[in-house]
């Protein structure tokens, strides 16, 4: 009798994709998926097109082209305050997702426990589960998504092997402070744990919040795998270019597992992002953050007026809003109500928690101004009152 693997049956399809399909069915505005509808920077487009035309279309070295590794090393020095050897401590990957998967393959064993903050990014948790590791959750609490140091310390057992960090975070928008990271680093050192840190939103920062790479804290470089990528900053989610930066003892094996699944990251697109790193000035990233802050403000104030209280994000481009005023027994029912009545898709909060999230919805504001304004117009027309809940207009 043919059947799927045991693992396959335990991994569910992402709610984000499900909501996107539902949204398409009704012609809604999709604030569910972080697609990044904004323009690809000109140097990035130009260099990728030139690379295709000049026949840079073959496999590259398994850890990426030299020019890109050098450009990443420069960026790590200037922005992340980390000095890394581009020859042996950087692996260019198929998106940051490819980096996370390969790092987990290289460093974790079946049965290992891995600390994950919740609300979490589902791919982190499902990748761990797919590798037969056990995520152990430390819960962060709105509106600032603070976690209890006691709960964190209690979560560590003799089977713990790693901590997953994501700052700025999806879906909470939390930016971990230096004090919080120092606390995590202290426990990682005391218990000899790896830290796998997903920094894909490192440039999406608001209200003076600062991005700190955990690997830059004293003593942390050797145990930290820093993961990032270009999907978000350059609006190229479909290109699949990311990277892992870590001590050479781990980089080799991460590169090996990446090779096994992908062989290499797409060659012409490696050239495209190299030009982005070389040619785009710091102002590009600052202007991008300012543009996203405007988008955040528009969406969050609309949600506030509607009575769906948002936890204003400090970074990234998602917001979790309190959907308790909406009818429905769980967050899926609330999301479907919002889609049917307002024509706006959001992700049910339960997709980001091991148990909670029933009253939360996640909205993404990485949208063109026209789409975001249309979504906000539609949301503003929805009328929610405590007793009589109805849509008008
Ligand atoms: N990490 C986080 C936290 C994300 O939110 C996302 C996309 O939404 C990714 C990684 C995916 O990044 P990439 O396109 O580089 O694989």
Boltz pocket constraint, residues with backbone or C-beta under 6 A from the ligand:
constraints:
  - pocket:
      binder: B
      contacts: [[A, 34], [A, 94], [A, 95], [A, 96], [A, 97], [A, 98], [A, 121], [A, 166], [A, 168], [A, 169], [A, 170], [A, 198], [A, 200], [A, 228], [A, 229], [A, 230], [A, 231], [A, 237], [A, 240], [A, 241], [A, 242]]
      max_distance: 6.0
